Amino acid sequence: MKYLAGYPPALLAQVKQQIDSPSGLAGLLRKRYATAHEIRTDRALYDYVNGLKSEFMRNAEPLHKVAFDSKLHVIRNALGTHTTVQRVQGSKLKTKREIRVASLFKEVPEEWLRMIVVHELAHMKQREHDKAFYSLCTHMEPAYHQLEFDLRLYLTHLDHGGERLWSADDLRPQ
């Protein structure tokens, strides 16, 4: 259970018990989160991220690019990244900020996408994963820690051979 390393042994035992139950982690997660979000394109993701940024971080530097990245999870073992690229153009130093989200998260509940975006936005103000960083995350998303844990449960579910639980089909009226 590599995604849950660092959690207390009693909690890990509960997760193991849930994995071994007939409904597994899938049943628990589908009960908590019914459908996937509707954000499918990089443009929609850019608008979504900028909406959160303007709500909580008005004075932060603008984002130049926000995109889903199909290579992110495999190569960097990351859920999302934030980068700052600085270039000299003439006599000026130009800074561009980017956020990339693993394309695995195109088909997850909106709450998890929000948690990942909040995490990456918080890095615009706080580089390290310290108390100030997590304080900013919980300011933007009060349920941040629970959502992160549930997302780790989902990654554990996938790691144990489970199938993806949500898809774009979940959004279509029956």
C-alpha distance (Angstrom), angle and dihedral (degrees) to the residues before:
residue distance angle dihedral
M1 . . .
K2 3.78 . .
Y3 3.81 94.5 .
L4 3.80 90.9 59.0
A5 3.80 98.7 48.1
G6 3.78 110.7 138.2
Y7 3.80 96.5 32.1
P8 3.84 117.8 118.9
P9 3.83 117.3 -85.4
A10 3.83 91.7 -119.4
L11 3.81 90.6 57.5
L12 3.80 91.5 46.4
A13 3.81 88.9 52.5
Q14 3.81 89.4 54.4
V15 3.79 90.6 50.3
K16 3.81 90.9 49.1
Q17 3.80 89.4 50.5
Q18 3.82 90.3 50.7
I19 3.81 91.1 48.8
D20 3.81 89.4 53.3
S21 3.82 93.8 47.5
P22 3.83 119.4 99.7
S23 3.82 94.0 -106.3
G24 3.82 93.3 39.7
L25 3.76 122.3 -169.5
A26 3.80 89.3 -44.5
G27 3.79 92.7 68.1
L28 3.78 92.8 48.7
L29 3.80 94.2 47.8
R30 3.82 95.9 44.3
K31 3.80 88.5 51.6
R32 3.81 91.8 53.5
Y33 3.80 97.0 39.9
A34 3.79 117.6 32.8
T35 3.80 104.7 -179.1
A36 3.78 144.5 18.7
H37 3.80 122.3 -109.7
E38 3.81 121.4 -100.0
I39 3.81 98.5 -124.7
R40 3.79 106.0 114.4
T41 3.82 106.8 148.3
D42 3.78 133.6 62.1
R43 3.81 89.3 -119.8
A44 3.80 92.1 54.3
L45 3.81 89.4 47.3
Y46 3.82 90.6 49.9
D47 3.82 90.4 52.4
Y48 3.81 91.5 46.6
V49 3.81 93.6 50.2
N50 3.79 92.9 45.2
G51 3.80 89.8 50.6
L52 3.81 90.5 56.4
K53 3.79 91.3 42.3
S54 3.80 92.8 52.7
E55 3.80 90.8 47.3
F56 3.81 96.8 51.1
M57 3.81 108.9 13.3
R58 3.81 108.3 34.9
N59 3.80 94.4 153.6
A60 3.80 96.1 49.7
E61 3.78 119.1 108.7
P62 3.82 115.3 -89.6
L63 3.78 122.1 -94.0
H64 3.77 115.2 -119.9
K65 3.78 98.4 -169.3
V66 3.79 137.8 16.2
A67 3.79 119.2 176.9
F68 3.77 147.3 154.5
D69 3.82 109.3 -109.3
S70 3.80 119.9 -154.6
K71 3.83 93.7 -164.8
L72 3.77 97.9 47.7
H73 3.81 101.8 89.4
V74 3.79 94.6 43.4
I75 3.80 100.0 44.5
R76 3.78 104.7 34.8
N77 3.80 100.6 22.0
A78 3.80 86.5 -128.9
L79 3.78 134.6 131.0
G80 3.77 94.2 -147.7
T81 3.78 139.6 -10.4
H82 3.77 137.9 -150.2
T83 3.77 121.3 -156.1
T84 3.76 136.7 -176.9
V85 3.78 117.0 -155.8
Q86 3.78 118.8 -168.4
R87 3.80 122.9 -165.3
V88 3.74 133.6 175.4
Q89 3.79 111.6 -126.2
G90 3.77 110.3 -178.6
S91 3.79 106.5 -49.3
K92 3.82 94.7 -23.1
L93 3.77 132.7 87.5
K94 3.81 109.7 -135.1
T95 3.81 119.8 -159.4
K96 3.79 123.8 -160.8
R97 3.79 123.1 -172.4
E98 3.80 123.4 -156.7
I99 3.78 135.2 -175.2
R100 3.79 120.9 -162.5
V101 3.79 124.5 -171.3
A102 3.80 122.9 -161.9
S103 3.80 109.1 -103.9
L104 3.82 88.4 -128.6
F105 3.80 83.9 80.7
K106 3.79 95.1 62.1
E107 3.79 86.9 90.1
V108 3.79 107.6 39.9
P109 3.80 133.2 95.7
E110 3.81 115.8 -69.5
E111 3.81 90.3 -118.1
W112 3.82 91.1 64.7
L113 3.78 93.6 46.5
R114 3.80 88.6 50.9
M115 3.81 90.8 49.9
I116 3.83 91.6 52.7
V117 3.80 92.3 46.2
V118 3.82 91.2 47.8
H119 3.81 88.9 51.1
E120 3.80 92.8 52.3
L121 3.81 93.2 43.4
A122 3.81 90.0 51.6
H123 3.81 88.1 57.8
M124 3.81 87.9 64.0
K125 3.81 87.3 69.9
Q126 3.82 103.2 23.9
R127 3.79 120.0 35.4
E128 3.82 98.4 -172.4
H129 3.81 128.1 63.4
D130 3.79 93.0 -116.2
K131 3.79 136.7 131.5
A132 3.83 93.0 -80.1
F133 3.82 90.3 50.8
Y134 3.80 94.6 52.7
S135 3.80 90.7 42.5
L136 3.80 88.5 57.7
C137 3.82 90.8 46.9
T138 3.82 92.1 52.9
H139 3.80 90.2 46.1
M140 3.81 89.6 58.2
E141 3.83 94.5 37.2
P142 3.83 115.4 19.1
A143 3.83 92.1 -165.3
Y144 3.82 92.0 50.1
H145 3.82 97.2 124.4
Q146 3.82 94.7 47.1
L147 3.80 91.2 47.5
E148 3.80 91.1 49.4
F149 3.80 90.6 50.7
D150 3.82 92.3 48.2
L151 3.80 90.0 49.1
R152 3.81 89.0 51.8
L153 3.82 88.0 51.8
Y154 3.80 88.9 53.7
L155 3.81 92.0 49.8
T156 3.81 88.3 49.2
H157 3.82 88.8 50.9
L158 3.83 89.9 53.0
D159 3.80 91.3 44.4
H160 3.82 89.9 55.8
G161 3.80 90.7 56.5
G162 3.79 97.7 -91.2
E163 3.78 121.1 150.0
R164 3.77 125.6 -115.9
L165 3.78 108.4 -84.5
W166 3.80 101.8 -151.9
S167 3.77 135.3 42.8
A168 3.79 141.0 171.4
D169 3.82 86.4 -94.2
D170 3.82 89.3 69.2
L171 3.81 88.4 69.5
R172 3.79 97.4 55.7
P173 3.80 118.2 94.6
Q174 3.79 112.1 -109.1
